[in-house]
Amino acid sequence: MAHELNRRSFLNAAVSAAGLVAMGPLLSACGGSGAQRAGVNSDAGLKAVLPAYVPNTAIKPDIPSVAGGPDVLTDPGFLGYPSTKIATVSGVPGRGGKYTAVTPLWGTIPPADNSFYQAMNKALGVQLEMKPADGNNYNTIIPTMTAAKKLPDWIQLPGWWNSNFNTGGLVGSQLADLTPYLSGDNIKKYPNLAAIPTAAWRAGAWGDKLYGIPSFSTGFKVAGVVFYRRDVLEAKGITADQVKSADDLMKLGKELTDAKSGVWAFDDVYRYIYTAFGAPLKWKVDNGKLVHLYETQEFLDAADWHRKLAVAGYVHPDALAGDNAGGNTRFYGGKTLIGGGGQGAWNLADLQSGQAANPNYRRGAFNFFSADGKSAPRVDMGQSTDIISYLNVNLKPEQIEECLAVANYLAAPFGSAEYTMVNFGVEGLHYTMDGGAPKPTEAGQKEVQAKTYPFLAAAPSAVNNPTGDIVTKDLTAWQAANVKALAKPVFWGMNISMPQAQATADAGQGVEDTLKDVIHGKKSVQELKDAVANWKSSGGGDRLIQWTNDNVLQKYGTGQ
Amino acid sequence: MTTLRADRPARPARLSWRTRLRRDRSLILMTLPAVLLLVVFNYVPLFGLATAFQEYDPLAGVWQSPWAGLYQFERLLNDSLFWGALKNTLYLSFVQLILFFPVPIALALLLNSVLSERIRNFIQSVVYLPHFFSWVLAITIFQQMLGGAGALNQFLRSNDIGTWDVMTNPDTFALLVTSQVIWKEAGWGIIVFLAALAAINTDLYEAAAADGAGRWRRLWHITLPGLRSVIVLMLVLRLGNALSVGFEQFLIQRNAVGHDTAEVLDTFSFYYGIATGDYSYGAAAGLFKSVISLLLIWGANKLAHAFGEDGLYRK
């Protein structure tokens, strides 16, 4: 089935957006039967369906992974770029099927039907029409498609938007169940997919069935990292291991801030540091009782610490004015020296942007610590990936098999012939080998966007920055030093799909707003306490906790 | 004004609709695209208002979502955050009415008194320009100039004078946003007043000057009465829009001063309705706002008629 994202379905989508999604059902006739949600993954149920794991050992990393606790593993590091590119797929995977795929793209949308797409179609043996959409608006584009029941054949639905997309309600009704094709030993038909660790498949599983295909899975997933300008701090004789507590970090604020010359020590770092105070990501179980983040003293402590940081004048005024988009510019320009972010920020492009502003630029990250500096640091681990693609429920079984064969090609391990093709294109046309590393040609820069096909399927994460090995070494060393701190939080990888009323309470907008005011130094912790009390009583908070306790904790346990 | 009213043509004798249709067909044909746009983008979406009385679920659609009666409105009226947003909206609207509304009128009068056409066109272009900037850009300029790390404060800091918190001070937020509106929109707002000024018969000024009326007397007795109907019309429209003080301007600055100060009804609908997927609640807040706005505009129009003005339409 070649579903076209044509003008008419676009109009459908646009109109349903205009009418608060009211026109969708009107145009696509009265179909569907109430919204069923998938429920929750259970340990026992998942065990029966999760795919077998057959690691790929053909290409050896220069910096091997380091294991931590269960399902915790640092990403392998590769220096330079492999010179011999091993092929892992023989022949072409497809049989000429025609499909449309929609993925988010944070970058410039490449021209349609370009030479890279054509080369990929030839290599894959299918007519796969790629329709990358602007990543910044992706969360508003997709709901219009789902409301009109017009999803493409293959779609990327990032997990951090699961509640916006209502993924738990889409699986089964609009997204295909892949359990019969991938469960247990069935996956061995697709060796590169079988090389994706079992934990990653949990992220795409809903109600004990497999739906999603994970990309970039990792055993080292954390909500955020506190970064610092290693070049600047080391020049002042400050190294990361000197920071062992929240107090140490606060002291750096005084030492590094020089407002007169326009330098502030910190950007907004609350999101990346609150778990250091012992606060859970969202839930914890205390003596058998389910406790929400907002109810914990540690949550208030973390907010108060950041409030003091802001009041003392150690945070850049633009960050306090809520301008997060300028954070990178401030960091590159040396206007802030400590800031937060995801590990994804630590890469070759970052090194190049930073060096453009300052040739000495080097990013570093503080080790995880506990706020008091005494107890062992512990960080709640996120599910192993958020980049998950789904197939349309209307595809026929042989079409699903063809798409999975294509996914197997796309998921070829780092450095293989297929990986190089997917990420860099055709040698000579899209890239040339320069000093042992692929260097994009002009056509490559325009047409080969690194994150188009890999958003449909990709091998587990590997750290590689050809021409920037220092980044690979820094990042893998930091992961290895911190691997012991990671632990699974309550409800890890359980994909809870909740009714709308609970989802609204879960978003906790009133508390989040007040929290922002507190960490920006405009309100007291007492006012945060009041906001939490208000959230519990009239914002649905108590009902959310009760619902989660009854429907998740009591029925399925903690999932740890 | 009464003399003007006597000049109006008498209402034409009633023709059959067929005759009128034939007579006006080209006019009707010309308005058809606009009517179509209005129907498709303004009237059909009204159907979505049904969601305000439901527990709306986008996947189930309007037909299958369960009905909730007035539950969403009950929630709304018991929500202190909603009342806070309403209070802020009315307060900001009031401040803008007092401080912003007269500015374009004064500006138009000033501009009208400039005799050199070249200078007038130049000034006009300069004050129009900010209207075409987006709010993101306008606020970025304010932040770069007046923000905590902006040009002004870095200057004060380097001279040890202390800093002046303009952009993140909740107490002066109403003045800040009003000055932003003045900077951005005052120039644009003068267009309609300039047009009204151009329509005033210049013979009146000459006659008054011949009778010895000074500058201020002419302003008071000729210019302002000539502008009166336009001013009243703009005031009626402004009052009808009292609950819409703007959206992007507050969305962007909400984090800077905090939601207690910057939350207006539109941002409330966005954050508590759309952003959290609670569409029915957002729709209820939107509907509430629309009903009040309709009452306001109806009342203001009545008032205008009571004072013998045209208001939105002639009675």
Interface residues (C-beta under 8 A of the other chain):
Chain A: V15 A18 G19 L20 V21 A22 M23 G24 P25 L26 C30 G32 S33 G34 A35 P143 T146 A147 S163 N164 N166 G169 L170 S173 A259 K260 G262 W264 H316 P317 D318 L320 A321 G322 D323 K335 Q500 A501 A503 T504 A507 Q509 G510 D513 T514 K516 D517 H520 K522 K523 N534 S538
Chain B: V40 F41 V44 P45 F47 G48 A50 T51 E55 D57 P58 L59 A60 G61 V62 W63 Q64 N78 D79 S80 L81 Q143 G147 G148 A149 G150 N153 Q154 R157 S158 M167 T168 P170 I252 Q253 R254 N255 A256 V257 G258 H259 D260 E263 Y271 Y272 A275 T276 G277 D278 Y279 Y281 A283
